[in-house]
């Protein structure tokens, strides 16, 4: 965006007949002195200053005017400045905090322009202030006609009252206005004619669009780089894990007596750390093959001896059977018989 604050352009009068005591030959010098000129509303600042010093006009000089203008507030304050001029064409910037005033100018209710000039002791004409007005003294053609937003130019529709042909206010002494300096780009673009300014802004707008597209592409590339960095970190973590497992496996092979298979793993650790995907894949394949071979050649130990059966507890001889009565000796039977 070229302009940093609400910006408008138009003409303050006819270059061939500027009127109010000005000659057409003086327009170029006035135009050259206009950048930096204060922008006011309805000559409020100038009229107030003239009222205050009316009783003591000897005190009205450039320094006094600048000092008093800087102390104005409300509707009397400076509301912006002229940032470029070409002939009677001017480009003005309005302070960004004056949203209500900007809306009035955008709506065409306060887009008339009135230029106040003074002559110094040498007779040279100097611009004193450019004011926004509803009744421009030089006619309704003296107005802001265009607005600039985001490098685009929009035509304003004026709703001003018919101009009242009254002389513009003049100061009794030369003065310079206390306004902020425009940027180099603002001054350069504002100094162009309307036709050339429109062409430059159109080109700048296309550049801005291209830059936004480039910024979006750069942002996408940044996201892709961040994702790639995360993937790289994950791959490095995986590689460290594989290397740790590799060394553990190699040590286990040596301890198990599979030294031949362990030797086949030599050099694979370097290949596993290679940036070359083909080398890493080859190393992984070799690692798998070596492990498979080691497991296949592993000797199977003899089957374990069957578990010893614990000695059986000694079997005690069965108790002698109790003699049946019929097996008893005959004398015992006889005894029993004789008793019962």
C-alpha positions in Angstrom: 0.0 0.0 0.0 1.4 3.4 -1.1 -0.4 5.8 1.2 -0.3 5.2 5.0 -3.4 7.4 5.8 -6.7 8.3 4.1 -5.6 10.0 0.8 -7.6 12.0 -1.7 -6.8 14.0 -4.8 -8.4 16.8 -6.8 -7.8 20.4 -7.9 -7.9 23.7 -6.0 -8.7 25.9 -9.1 -8.0 26.6 -12.7 -4.4 26.6 -13.7 -5.2 29.1 -16.5 -7.2 31.5 -14.3 -6.5 30.8 -10.5 -8.2 34.1 -9.5 -8.1 35.9 -6.2 -5.1 38.0 -7.2 -3.0 35.1 -8.5 -1.6 34.9 -12.0 -1.3 31.7 -14.1 2.4 32.2 -14.1 2.5 31.9 -10.4 0.8 28.5 -10.3 4.1 26.5 -10.8 5.8 28.2 -7.8 2.7 27.7 -5.7 2.5 24.0 -6.7 6.2 23.5 -5.8 5.6 25.0 -2.3 2.4 23.2 -1.5 3.7 19.8 -0.3 3.6 20.0 3.5 1.0 22.7 3.6 -1.6 22.3 6.4 -5.0 20.9 5.6 -7.8 22.4 7.7 -11.6 22.5 7.7 -13.6 25.6 6.6 -10.7 27.9 7.4 -11.5 27.5 11.1 -7.9 27.6 12.2 -7.0 30.7 10.2 -10.1 32.6 11.2 -9.5 31.8 14.8 -5.9 33.0 14.6 -6.9 36.2 12.8 -9.5 36.9 15.5 -6.9 36.4 18.3 -4.3 38.7 16.7 -6.7 41.3 15.3 -5.9 43.7 18.1 -2.2 43.3 17.7 -1.4 42.5 14.1 2.3 43.3 14.5 2.7 40.0 16.3 1.4 37.9 13.4 4.3 36.3 11.7 5.2 32.9 10.5 6.4 31.6 13.8 3.4 32.9 15.7 1.1 31.3 13.1 2.8 27.9 13.3 2.8 28.0 17.1 -0.9 29.0 17.3 -1.9 26.4 14.7 -0.2 23.7 16.7 -2.2 24.7 19.8 -5.6 24.4 18.0 -7.9 21.5 18.8 -11.3 20.3 17.8 -12.6 21.7 14.5 -9.8 24.3 14.4 -6.9 21.9 14.4 -4.9 20.9 11.3 -6.5 17.7 10.0 -3.8 16.6 7.6 -1.5 18.0 4.9 -0.8 18.3 1.2 1.5 15.5 0.2 1.9 16.3 -3.5 1.0 18.9 -6.1 1.2 19.3 -9.9 -0.1 22.5 -11.3 -3.4 23.0 -9.5 -3.8 19.3 -8.9 -3.1 18.3 -5.3 -3.0 15.1 -3.2 -3.9 15.4 0.5 -3.7 13.0 3.4 -6.1 13.2 6.3 -5.1 12.0 9.8 -6.2 8.4 10.3 -7.9 9.1 13.7 -10.4 11.5 12.1 -12.8 8.8 10.9 -15.9 11.0 10.9 -14.2 13.6 8.7 -13.0 10.9 6.3 -16.5 9.6 6.0 -17.8 13.1 5.2 -15.2 13.5 2.5 -15.9 10.0 1.1 -19.6 10.8 1.0 -18.9 14.0 -1.0 -20.3 16.4 1.7 -17.0 18.1 2.5 -14.7 17.6 -0.5 -14.4 21.2 -1.7 -11.0 22.7 -1.7 -10.0 26.3 -1.0 -6.4 27.6 -1.1 -5.3 30.6 1.0 -2.1 32.3 -0.1 -0.1 35.3 1.1 2.7 37.4 -0.4 6.0 37.9 1.4 8.0 41.1 1.4 9.5 40.3 -2.0 6.1 39.8 -3.5 6.4 36.0 -3.9 3.2 34.1 -3.4 3.3 31.5 -0.7 0.5 28.9 0.2 -0.7 29.3 3.7 -3.3 26.6 4.1 -5.5 24.2 2.1 -9.0 23.8 3.6 -11.8 21.4 3.1 -15.1 23.2 2.6 -18.6 22.8 1.4 -18.5 26.0 -0.5 -15.2 26.3 -2.4 -14.6 30.0 -3.4 -13.2 29.1 -6.8 -16.3 27.1 -7.8 -17.5 23.5 -7.5 -14.7 22.3 -9.8 -12.3 23.0 -6.9 -12.8 19.8 -5.1 -11.4 16.4 -4.2 -12.5 14.0 -6.9 -10.7 10.7 -6.1 -9.9 8.5 -3.1 -7.1 6.0 -2.8 -7.5 2.7 -1.0 -5.2 -0.3 -1.2 -3.5 1.1 -4.3 -6.9 1.6 -6.0 -8.4 4.9 -7.1 -12.2 5.5 -6.5 -14.1 8.5 -7.9 -16.0 10.5 -5.4 -19.5 11.8 -5.9 -19.8 15.4 -4.7 -22.9 16.5 -2.7 -21.6 20.0 -2.0 -23.9 23.1 -2.0 -23.5 25.6 -4.8 -20.3 27.6 -4.3 -20.6 31.1 -2.9 -18.1 33.3 -4.7 -16.4 35.0 -1.8 -12.7 35.8 -1.5 -10.6 33.3 0.3 -9.2 34.5 3.6 -5.6 35.8 3.5 -3.0 36.3 6.1 -1.2 39.5 6.9 2.2 37.9 6.9 3.9 34.9 5.4 3.9 31.7 7.4 4.8 28.0 7.0 2.5 25.3 8.2 3.4 22.7 10.9 2.7 19.5 9.1 4.3 16.0 9.0 6.6 15.3 6.1 5.2 12.7 3.6 7.2 9.6 2.8 9.3 9.6 -0.3 6.9 7.2 -2.0 3.9 9.2 -1.1 5.5 12.4 -2.3 6.6 10.8 -5.6 3.2 9.3 -6.4 1.3 12.4 -5.3 3.4 14.6 -7.6 2.2 12.7 -10.7 -0.8 13.7 -12.8 -4.0 11.8 -12.2 -3.5 9.7 -15.3 0.0 8.7 -14.5 -0.8 8.2 -10.8 -3.6 5.8 -11.7 -1.2 3.8 -14.0 1.4 3.7 -11.3 -1.0 2.6 -8.6 -2.4 -0.1 -10.8 1.0 -1.4 -11.4 1.8 -1.3 -7.7 -1.4 -3.1 -6.9 -0.4 -5.9 -9.2 3.0 -6.0 -7.5 1.3 -6.2 -4.1 -0.9 -9.0 -5.3 2.2 -10.9 -6.6 4.0 -10.3 -3.3 1.1 -11.6 -1.3 1.0 -14.7 -3.5 4.8 -15.1 -3.0 4.4 -14.7 0.8 1.7 -17.4 0.8 4.0 -19.7 -1.2 6.9 -18.9 1.2 4.6 -19.7 4.2 3.7 -23.0 2.6 7.3 -23.8 2.0 8.1 -22.9 5.6 5.5 -25.4 6.8 6.8 -28.1 4.5 10.4 -27.5 5.8 9.1 -27.7 9.4 7.4 -31.0 8.5 10.5 -32.3 6.9 12.6 -31.4 9.9 10.2 -33.3 12.2 10.4 -36.3 9.8 14.2 -36.1 9.9 14.2 -36.0 13.7 12.0 -39.1 13.7 14.2 -40.9 11.3 17.3 -40.0 13.4 15.6 -41.4 16.4 14.7 -44.6 14.5 18.2 -44.9 13.3 19.6 -44.6 16.8 17.2 -47.3 18.0 18.2 -49.6 15.1 21.9 -49.1 15.8 21.4 -49.9 19.5 19.6 -53.1 18.6 22.2 -53.9 16.0 25.1 -53.7 18.6 23.0 -55.7 21.1 22.4 -58.5 18.5 26.1 -58.6 17.5 27.2 -58.9 21.1 24.6 -61.7 21.7 25.9 -63.6 18.6 29.4 -63.5 19.9 28.3 -64.7 23.4 26.3 -67.5 21.8 29.3 -68.7 19.8 27.9 -67.6 16.4 31.0 -65.5 15.7 30.8 -66.2 12.0 27.4 -64.7 11.8 28.5 -61.8 14.0 31.4 -61.1 11.5 28.8 -60.8 8.7 27.4 -57.8 10.5 30.6 -55.9 10.5 30.3 -52.6 8.5 26.5 -52.7 8.5 26.4 -50.1 11.3 28.1 -47.6 9.0 25.7 -48.4 6.2 22.7 -48.0 8.5 23.8 -44.4 9.2 24.2 -43.5 5.5 22.1 -40.7 4.0 21.7 -43.0 1.0 18.3 -44.8 1.2 19.6 -47.7 -1.0 22.5 -48.3 1.3 20.4 -48.2 4.4 17.9 -50.7 2.8 20.7 -53.0 1.8 22.2 -52.9 5.3 18.8 -53.7 6.8 18.4 -56.7 4.4 21.8 -58.0 5.3 21.0 -57.6 9.0 17.8 -59.7 8.6 19.6 -62.4 6.6 22.4 -62.7 9.1 20.0 -63.0 11.9 18.0 -65.7 10.1 21.2 -67.7 9.3 22.3 -67.5 12.9 19.0 -68.8 14.2 19.0 -71.6 11.6 22.5 -72.9 12.5 22.0 -72.7 16.1 22.7 -76.2 17.5 19.9 -77.8 19.3 21.0 -79.1 22.7 20.2 -82.7 23.8 16.8 -83.2 25.2 16.9 -82.9 29.0 17.0 -86.1 31.1 13.7 -87.1 32.5 13.1 -85.8 35.9 14.1 -88.3 38.6 11.3 -90.1 40.2 11.5 -89.8 44.0 12.1 -93.1 45.8 8.9 -94.8 46.9 8.3 -94.9 50.5 9.0 -98.4 52.0 5.9 -100.5 52.0 5.3 -102.0 55.4 4.2 -105.7 55.3 0.5 -106.1 55.8 -0.6 -106.9 59.2 -1.2 -110.5 59.8 -4.8 -111.5 59.2 -6.7 -112.3 62.3 -7.2 -116.0 62.6 -10.7 -117.1 61.9 -12.4 -119.0 64.5 -12.5 -122.1 62.4 -8.7 -122.0 61.9 -8.0 -122.0 65.6 -6.3 -125.2 67.1 -8.6 -128.0 68.0 -7.9 -127.8 71.6 -9.0 -124.2 71.7 -12.2 -125.2 70.0 -12.8 -127.8 72.4 -12.1 -125.5 75.2 -14.7 -123.0 74.0 -17.3 -125.6 73.5 -16.8 -126.9 76.9 -17.1 -123.5 78.4 -20.3 -122.4 76.5 
